[in-house]
Amino acid sequence: MGNHALPLDADQAGIELVTPTEVHEALSRIGRTEDVRFSPDNRRLAIAAFIENACFVFDIEIDRTASKPVVRISDYLEIRSDAIREPHGLDFIGENLLLVANRKGSLALFAIPERMSGSRVHPLQPLQ
């Protein structure tokens, strides 16, 4: 598991992104997105994967102690559900609930699961 360090907009903001290989690969799979949202404590970032009909939730840390900010994305999970159909909007309710608005469906509320060993893909049903 190597880390990828990418300077983002080096001439402007000079932000460095550091990710393990599996996180880098997940970011590459997202494709078109219509929304991103930080959790209230800014330790998670949710991204709506429009074409994939999924939502990705990344564990992040922003380090501002160096000469330029470093964003570290350490892990992720992928939420899959029949209730996610062209996700268009996201919002956190507290730290552990994710509300998803869909272009081809209605609102769906998901409890973000704890990390489990094995797959990062979590097939979920929305909360009732």
N, CA, C and O of each residue as an XYZ file, in Angstrom:
512
protein
N       0.834     -1.180      0.000
C       0.000      0.000      0.000
C       0.875      1.239      0.000
O       1.345      1.674      1.052
N       1.093      1.799     -1.157
C       1.860      3.027     -1.218
C       0.957      4.231     -1.111
O      -0.252      4.137     -1.323
N       1.541      5.348     -0.785
C       0.788      6.597     -0.731
C       1.037      7.385     -1.997
O       2.121      7.329     -2.579
N       0.031      8.113     -2.415
C       0.145      9.022     -3.543
C       0.128     10.433     -2.990
O      -0.734     10.770     -2.178
N       1.055     11.251     -3.411
C       1.069     12.666     -3.021
C       0.924     13.482     -4.291
O       1.781     13.424     -5.173
N      -0.137     14.228     -4.384
C      -0.413     15.018     -5.573
C      -0.497     16.487     -5.213
O      -1.314     16.857     -4.370
N       0.324     17.347     -5.824
C       0.132     18.782     -5.601
C      -1.096     19.232     -6.387
O      -1.172     19.025     -7.598
N      -2.032     19.832     -5.716
C      -3.239     20.321     -6.370
C      -3.134     21.816     -6.557
O      -2.933     22.561     -5.598
N      -3.270     22.249     -7.789
C      -3.251     23.682     -8.077
C      -2.024     24.331     -7.430
O      -2.130     25.334     -6.725
N      -0.868     23.736     -7.689
C       0.364     24.120     -6.999
C       0.689     25.606     -7.129
O       1.245     26.194     -6.202
N       0.354     26.218     -8.258
C       0.662     27.638     -8.436
C      -0.255     28.543     -7.626
O       0.120     29.666     -7.289
N      -1.442     28.067     -7.316
C      -2.414     28.885     -6.601
C      -2.429     28.542     -5.110
O      -1.831     29.252     -4.301
N      -3.098     27.477     -4.758
C      -3.302     27.146     -3.347
C      -2.155     26.344     -2.757
O      -1.885     26.438     -1.560
N      -1.485     25.566     -3.573
C      -0.393     24.756     -3.067
C      -0.841     23.703     -2.073
O      -0.174     23.480     -1.063
N      -1.953     23.058     -2.343
C      -2.465     22.010     -1.461
C      -1.899     20.675     -1.906
O      -1.847     20.384     -3.101
N      -1.476     19.863     -0.950
C      -0.980     18.531     -1.248
C      -2.012     17.515     -0.785
O      -2.528     17.609      0.328
N      -2.311     16.543     -1.644
C      -3.247     15.472     -1.326
C      -2.467     14.184     -1.158
O      -1.718     13.790     -2.052
N      -2.635     13.517     -0.012
C      -1.935     12.267      0.268
C      -2.982     11.179      0.483
O      -3.854     11.304      1.344
N      -2.887     10.106     -0.310
C      -3.844      9.007     -0.213
C      -3.144      7.664     -0.351
O      -2.154      7.558     -1.074
N      -3.647      6.625      0.338
C      -3.183      5.269      0.043
C      -3.673      4.863     -1.354
O      -4.599      5.473     -1.888
N      -3.064      3.859     -1.930
C      -3.404      3.423     -3.286
C      -4.885      3.118     -3.441
O      -5.495      3.529     -4.429
N      -5.481      2.401     -2.481
C      -6.891      2.023     -2.619
C      -7.815      3.242     -2.591
O      -8.857      3.234     -3.247
N      -7.460      4.269     -1.858
C      -8.250      5.504     -1.844
C      -8.091      6.231     -3.179
O      -9.069      6.732     -3.735
N      -6.876      6.287     -3.686
C      -6.618      6.914     -4.986
C      -7.448      6.233     -6.078
O      -8.027      6.904     -6.932
N      -7.502      4.900     -6.046
C      -8.280      4.155     -7.034
C      -9.774      4.438     -6.887
O     -10.480      4.561     -7.888
N     -10.261      4.543     -5.651
C     -11.676      4.860     -5.422
C     -12.001      6.251     -5.960
O     -13.029      6.436     -6.611
N     -11.145      7.221     -5.698
C     -11.361      8.576     -6.218
C     -11.421      8.571     -7.745
O     -12.195      9.319     -8.343
N     -10.607      7.731     -8.368
C     -10.577      7.649     -9.828
C     -11.856      7.050    -10.397
O     -12.202      7.326    -11.546
N     -12.565      6.236     -9.619
C     -13.786      5.574    -10.085
C     -15.041      6.434     -9.956
O     -16.068      6.102    -10.549
N     -14.988      7.505     -9.213
C     -16.202      8.261     -8.908
C     -16.853      8.845    -10.152
O     -18.076      8.802    -10.279
N     -16.077      9.382    -11.059
C     -16.663      9.976    -12.258
C     -17.446     11.238    -11.937
O     -17.077     12.015    -11.057
N     -18.530     11.422    -12.669
C     -19.360     12.626    -12.505
C     -19.943     12.693    -11.093
O     -20.442     11.705    -10.554
N     -19.864     13.873    -10.525
C     -20.484     14.099     -9.224
C     -21.273     15.396     -9.270
O     -20.934     16.326    -10.002
N     -22.326     15.436     -8.477
C     -23.140     16.647     -8.411
C     -23.136     17.269     -7.027
O     -23.740     18.322     -6.825
N     -22.463     16.634     -6.065
C     -22.400     17.238     -4.737
C     -21.295     16.593     -3.915
O     -20.972     15.418     -4.083
N     -20.734     17.383     -3.035
C     -19.805     16.914     -2.001
C     -20.213     17.598     -0.700
O     -20.765     18.698     -0.715
N     -19.939     16.940      0.421
C     -20.329     17.531      1.706
C     -19.366     17.060      2.792
O     -19.046     15.876      2.888
N     -18.911     18.016      3.609
C     -18.121     17.687      4.792
C     -19.058     17.354      5.944
O     -20.137     17.934      6.067
N     -18.638     16.413      6.785
C     -19.382     16.123      8.008
C     -19.237     17.312      8.949
O     -18.338     18.133      8.763
N     -20.104     17.423      9.958
C     -20.018     18.568     10.874
C     -18.648     18.742     11.532
O     -18.232     19.873     11.786
N     -17.937     17.642     11.813
C     -16.618     17.768     12.444
C     -15.483     17.848     11.421
O     -14.312     17.873     11.800
N     -15.819     17.889     10.128
C     -14.844     17.991      9.027
C     -13.880     16.817      8.946
O     -12.800     16.948      8.371
N     -14.251     15.670      9.512
C     -13.375     14.495      9.453
C     -13.806     13.496      8.389
O     -13.119     12.504      8.144
N     -14.941     13.761      7.760
C     -15.427     12.919      6.672
C     -15.832     13.813      5.509
O     -16.260     14.953      5.691
N     -15.685     13.264      4.314
C     -16.116     13.944      3.104
C     -16.960     12.965      2.304
O     -16.480     11.898      1.922
N     -18.211     13.319      2.050
C     -19.100     12.482      1.245
C     -19.134     13.033     -0.175
O     -19.201     14.244     -0.382
N     -19.088     12.128     -1.149
C     -19.141     12.504     -2.558
C     -20.212     11.659     -3.234
O     -20.215     10.434     -3.109
N     -21.127     12.318     -3.952
C     -22.170     11.624     -4.706
C     -21.588     11.176     -6.043
O     -21.153     12.004     -6.843
N     -21.581      9.871     -6.285
C     -21.098      9.314     -7.551
C     -22.308      9.111     -8.462
O     -22.954      8.064     -8.426
N     -22.604     10.113     -9.272
C     -23.832     10.183    -10.059
C     -23.995      8.976    -10.986
O     -25.020      8.296    -10.925
N     -23.028      8.701    -11.825
C     -23.120      7.609    -12.799
C     -23.038      6.249    -12.109
O     -23.677      5.294    -12.549
N     -22.269      6.155    -11.046
C     -22.096      4.894    -10.311
C     -23.297      4.554     -9.431
O     -23.393      3.435     -8.927
N     -24.222      5.513     -9.238
C     -25.349      5.312     -8.317
C     -24.853      4.834     -6.959
O     -25.283      3.805     -6.439
N     -23.940      5.612     -6.408
C     -23.327      5.273     -5.122
C     -22.922      6.557     -4.419
O     -22.913      7.635     -5.014
N     -22.590      6.425     -3.154
C     -22.013      7.524     -2.388
C     -20.734      7.021     -1.741
O     -20.693      5.917     -1.199
N     -19.705      7.826     -1.800
C     -18.432      7.505     -1.175
C     -18.266      8.406      0.041
O     -18.565      9.598     -0.014
N     -17.792      7.833      1.131
C     -17.520      8.598      2.346
C     -16.049      8.379      2.682
O     -15.625      7.252      2.943
N     -15.273      9.461      2.673
C     -13.832      9.402      2.889
C     -13.479      9.931      4.271
O     -14.058     10.913      4.736
N     -12.525      9.273      4.926
C     -11.964      9.766      6.186
C     -10.836     10.722      5.831
O      -9.886     10.341      5.147
N     -10.937     11.962      6.295
C      -9.946     12.966      5.913
C      -9.362     13.664      7.133
O      -9.949     13.694      8.215
N      -8.188     14.220      6.907
C      -7.531     15.075      7.897
C      -6.854     16.197      7.122
O      -6.185     15.953      6.118
N      -7.027     17.403      7.583
C      -6.382     18.553      6.950
C      -5.337     19.087      7.914
O      -5.659     19.549      9.009
N      -4.077     19.016      7.490
C      -2.950     19.449      8.316
C      -2.494     20.818      7.826
O      -2.055     20.967      6.686
N      -2.601     21.803      8.690
C      -2.217     23.170      8.322
C      -0.906     23.602      8.989
O      -0.571     24.786      8.975
N      -0.168     22.662      9.567
C       1.053     23.023     10.286
C       2.256     23.188      9.365
O       3.220     23.857      9.736
N       2.224     22.600      8.187
C       3.345     22.714      7.252
C       3.239     24.038      6.491
O       2.314     24.819      6.711
N       4.193     24.278      5.598
C       4.194     25.528      4.835
C       3.003     25.625      3.886
O       2.594     26.726      3.516
N       2.452     24.495      3.493
C       1.229     24.479      2.691
C       0.311     23.396      3.252
O       0.793     22.406      3.803
N      -0.994     23.568      3.122
C      -1.922     22.581      3.674
C      -1.736     21.204      3.032
O      -1.468     21.088      1.836
N      -1.883     20.174      3.852
C      -1.819     18.794      3.389
C      -3.151     18.139      3.735
O      -3.570     18.129      4.893
N      -3.809     17.594      2.720
C      -5.056     16.862      2.920
C      -4.727     15.379      2.838
O      -4.250     14.891      1.813
N      -4.987     14.669      3.929
C      -4.747     13.226      3.972
C      -6.094     12.517      3.975
O      -6.936     12.759      4.840
N      -6.283     11.647      3.005
C      -7.481     10.809      2.962
C      -7.018      9.400      3.295
O      -6.333      8.760      2.497
N      -7.395      8.916      4.479
C      -6.832      7.664      4.976
C      -7.643      6.431      4.607
O      -7.078      5.343      4.491
N      -8.949      6.570      4.421
C      -9.781      5.402      4.155
C     -11.100      5.867      3.558
O     -11.369      7.065      3.475
N     -11.911      4.915      3.148
C     -13.212      5.257      2.577
C     -14.158      4.081      2.713
O     -13.748      2.954      2.988
N     -15.427      4.371      2.515
C     -16.416      3.326      2.309
C     -17.328      3.776      1.184
O     -17.477      4.968      0.917
N     -17.930      2.803      0.537
C     -18.803      3.053     -0.605
C     -20.189      2.542     -0.246
O     -20.352      1.368      0.086
N     -21.182      3.410     -0.310
C     -22.554      3.030      0.002
C     -23.282      2.738     -1.306
O     -23.352      3.577     -2.203
N     -23.822      1.520     -1.387
C     -24.614      1.091     -2.543
C     -26.020      0.765     -2.065
O     -26.195      0.188     -0.992
N     -27.021      1.133     -2.854
C     -28.404      0.866     -2.476
C     -29.302      1.053     -3.688
O     -29.022      1.878     -4.558
N     -30.388      0.279     -3.742
C     -31.396      0.505     -4.776
C     -32.053      1.868     -4.603
O     -32.663      2.386     -5.539
N     -31.935      2.452     -3.415
C     -32.521      3.766     -3.130
C     -31.629      4.918     -3.597
O     -32.022      6.081     -3.501
N     -30.436      4.604     -4.099
C     -29.544      5.640     -4.648
C     -29.629      5.546     -6.168
O     -29.117      4.609     -6.779
N     -30.289      6.541     -6.762
C     -30.505      6.561     -8.210
C     -30.195      7.957     -8.731
O     -31.002      8.879     -8.608
N     -29.021      8.089     -9.309
C     -28.504      9.380     -9.773
C     -28.479     10.385     -8.620
O     -29.215     11.372     -8.626
N     -27.621     10.119     -7.631
C     -27.550     11.002     -6.459
C     -27.149     12.418     -6.856
O     -26.199     12.638     -7.606
N     -27.905     13.359     -6.326
C     -27.755     14.753     -6.740
C     -27.344     15.666     -5.586
O     -26.660     16.666     -5.806
N     -27.746     15.341     -4.378
C     -27.441     16.190     -3.229
C     -27.174     15.346     -1.998
O     -27.717     14.252     -1.847
N     -26.333     15.867     -1.124
C     -25.950     15.159      0.098
C     -25.988     16.112      1.274
O     -25.784     17.317      1.126
N     -26.253     15.553      2.446
C     -26.068     16.314      3.673
C     -25.910     15.345      4.829
O     -26.536     14.286      4.870
N     -25.066     15.728      5.759
C     -24.901     14.956      6.984
C     -25.930     15.426      7.998
O     -26.221     16.618      8.105
N     -26.470     14.482      8.730
C     -27.286     14.778      9.903
C     -26.488     14.211     11.068
O     -26.456     12.999     11.280
N     -25.852     15.084     11.811
C     -24.887     14.623     12.807
C     -23.678     14.051     12.094
O     -23.408     14.385     10.941
N     -22.956     13.194     12.783
C     -21.727     12.625     12.213
C     -21.961     11.309     11.479
O     -21.140     10.920     10.649
N     -23.069     10.611     11.769
C     -23.211      9.233     11.303
C     -24.428      8.962     10.435
O     -24.718      7.806     10.128
N     -25.144     10.000     10.033
C     -26.276      9.828      9.122
C     -26.027     10.650      7.866
O     -25.592     11.800      7.936
N     -26.312     10.039      6.708
C     -26.121     10.719      5.428
C     -27.451     10.749      4.685
O     -28.053      9.707      4.427
N     -27.899     11.943      4.346
C     -29.123     12.141      3.582
C     -28.742     12.303      2.114
O     -27.882     13.115      1.773
N     -29.390     11.520      1.244
C     -29.084     11.532     -0.185
C     -30.339     11.928     -0.957
O     -31.385     11.296     -0.811
N     -30.237     12.971     -1.778
C     -31.310     13.362     -2.693
C     -30.971     12.798     -4.069
O     -29.831     12.893     -4.524
N     -31.965     12.214     -4.725
C     -31.758     11.527     -6.000
C     -32.544     12.189     -7.123
O     -33.675     12.629     -6.917
N     -31.951     12.259     -8.304
C     -32.681     12.765     -9.470
C     -33.765     11.776     -9.896
O     -34.842     12.188    -10.329
N     -33.491     10.476     -9.778
C     -34.464      9.447    -10.173
C     -34.978      8.718     -8.940
O     -34.965      7.488     -8.887
N     -35.415      9.451     -7.988
C     -35.931      8.839     -6.772
C     -36.228      9.917     -5.758
O     -36.319     11.100     -6.088
N     -36.376      9.497     -4.538
C     -36.690     10.448     -3.476
C     -35.496     10.585     -2.544
O     -34.386     10.166     -2.872
N     -35.733     11.168     -1.397
C     -34.692     11.271     -0.379
C     -34.480      9.917      0.278
O     -35.426      9.153      0.466
N     -33.246      9.630      0.621
C     -32.923      8.396      1.339
C     -31.944      8.745      2.457
O     -30.979      9.479      2.246
N     -32.205      8.215      3.639
C     -31.365      8.469      4.807
C     -30.643      7.184      5.178
O     -31.271      6.141      5.360
N     -29.310      7.262      5.289
C     -28.496      6.091      5.584
C     -27.692      6.296      6.860
O     -27.166      7.380      7.113
N     -27.606      5.238      7.656
C     -26.678      5.216      8.782
C     -25.325      4.809      8.214
O     -25.204      3.752      7.595
N     -24.321      5.629      8.417
C     -22.983      5.319      7.913
C     -22.409      4.209      8.781
O     -22.266      4.383      9.991
N     -22.075      3.065      8.176
C     -21.608      1.930      8.980
C     -20.207      2.142      9.539
O     -19.410      2.915      9.008
N     -19.935      1.430     10.624
C     -18.578      1.378     11.158
C     -17.719      0.592     10.183
O     -18.234     -0.179      9.373
N     -16.430      0.784     10.261
C     -15.524      0.038      9.395
C     -15.600     -1.441      9.744
O     -15.580     -1.823     10.914
N     -15.687     -2.265      8.703
C     -15.663     -3.707      8.886
C     -14.473     -4.234      8.103
O     -14.114     -3.682      7.063
N     -13.862     -5.300      8.602
C     -12.750     -5.875      7.852
C     -13.298     -6.436      6.545
O     -14.443     -6.883      6.477
N     -12.483     -6.407      5.534
C     -12.920     -6.900      4.238
C     -13.327     -5.773      3.322
O     -12.633     -4.762      3.215
N     -14.450     -5.950      2.666
C     -14.900     -5.031      1.631
C     -15.217     -3.644      2.174
O     -15.720     -3.490      3.286
N     -14.913     -2.653      1.370
C     -15.288     -1.276      1.703
C     -16.645     -0.920      1.097
O     -17.186      0.155      1.359
N     -17.189     -1.822      0.289
C     -18.489     -1.601     -0.338
C     -19.568     -2.114      0.608
O     -19.534     -3.265      1.044
N     -20.528     -1.238      0.920
C     -21.586     -1.582      1.869
C     -22.944     -1.463      1.188
O     -23.413     -0.352      0.944
N     -23.589     -2.599      0.874
C     -24.959     -2.528      0.370
C     -25.889     -2.221      1.541
O     -25.937     -2.975      2.513
N     -26.621     -1.121      1.451
C     -27.453     -0.678      2.571
C     -28.882     -0.425      2.129
O     -29.158     -0.164      0.958
N     -29.771     -0.508      3.087
C     -31.152     -0.075      2.922
C     -31.296      1.244      3.673
O     -30.688      1.423      4.728
N     -32.088      2.162      3.145
C     -32.284      3.420      3.876
C     -33.043      3.176      5.176
O     -33.778      2.197      5.307
N     -32.856      4.076      6.128
C     -33.601      4.003      7.379
C     -35.066      4.301      7.087
O     -35.379      5.083      6.190
N     -35.940      3.691      7.827
C     -37.392      3.886      7.619
C     -37.882      5.084      8.380
O     -39.069      5.405      8.328
